[in-house]
Each structure stands twice: as structure tokens, then as C-alpha cells.
Amino acid sequence: MSEETAKETEQTENQNENAENQAENSGKTESQTEETTESAETEEKKEETAEEKISRLEKEVEDLKKQIEDSKKEALYKAAENENWRKRMMQQKEDAVAYANSSLLSDLLESLDNFDRTVESAATATDPKTIADGVKMINSSLVSMLESKYNLVGYGAVGDAFDPDIHEAIGMQEGDVQEEQLAAVYLKGYKLKDKVIRHAKVMVVKPKA
């Protein structure tokens, strides 16, 4: 190979090497450009995601505020409703106490009317038995009403066995009896159902010693 040919060959190799270097540098530049572009896009996406997150959190805060406000309103409404219910119950209780005897009193009005009529008749009556019969009739009607409607039962009669739980002895004497019994009844006793509301006041006779 001549010296001139060798130089041409070396020159060609150098040119090829320069071309390769330029191509490699160009590739690196393009890669760097792409990486820079991707990085910018990623940052932009991150910024958008952050804004969306802030917006979502703000919306959640508003929703929570609304829920709290609704809960407060509901609590106040229930408190007011409970207070009104308590007042109604208290008023009903007061009315029940105030008018508890209204039914009984209404039933007693008929007997009072009968007594008034008996008193008026007594002013002109010539037969005492007529007045006595009218009083007995009123008494019988009154006792019947109290027993049937209000379960009020009178007790205490001469000859009944003495029971200290329902009788109040105001005196005692000996007699020809086998066990203690009532010799006289000064005041009848009364039971409301099974509960004694007034003890009978009685004289008791007991067996002789």
C-alpha cells in the first residue's frame, strides 16, 4: 500500500469516527430532551393532583361542617321535643291529681240531690217513717254505687270475730263467748278492695277468765 492510500484510509476512518461521535452525541441530546420533557409533564401532573387533592379535602371539610350543623339542629329539635313532652307529662300529672276525684264526686251528686229532696219533704211531712224510709233508700243507693263502681266495702257487725288488723278496740268486756268478738260497732270500717282505709271502732267481748 502506498503512502497516499494509507493517508486516505486513515482520513476516512477519522471521518467515520467523528460521524459516530456526532450521532452518539445527538442521541444523548435527544434522550436528555425527552427526559426533560417527561420530567416537566410529571411535575405538571403532580401539581394537578395536588390541586385536586386540595379541592377534595375542601369539599370534605364543607361536608363535615354541614353534617355538624345538621347534627346540632337535630339535637336542638330533640331537646325541645323532650322538653315539650316533659311539660305535657307534668301537666297531665297535675290534672290527674287535681281531677282525680271528679268521677266520684259526679256520682255523689245524685245522692246529694236525693238528700236535698228529703230535707225539703221533711219540712212538711207528718209521718216520721216516711222521712226515715227516704234516708234509708238514699243510704242503700249510695252504698251500692260505692261498692259496684269503686270497690268500697264496709265491714263490722255485732258478732263478727275480732281482728286487730282491721278492728280498733275502744273497749273490752267479758262475756259468755268462746272467742273474742264484736259486742258493739261504734263506727263501721271500710276497705278499698283489700286495703283497709278506715278501721272499724268496736267494743270487744272476750271469754270469761
Buried (B, 14 or more C-beta within 10 A) or exposed (E): EEEEEEEEEEEEEEEEEEEEEEEEEEEEEEEEEEEEEEEEEEEEEEEEEEEEEEEEEEEEEEEEEEEEEEEEEEEEEEEEEEEEEEEEEEEEEEEEEEEEEEEEEEBBEEBEEBBEEBEEEEEEEEEEEEBEEBBEEBEEEBBEBBEEEEEBBBBBEEEBEBBEEBBBBEEEEEEEBEEBBBBBBEEEBBBEEEEBEBBBBBBBBBEEE
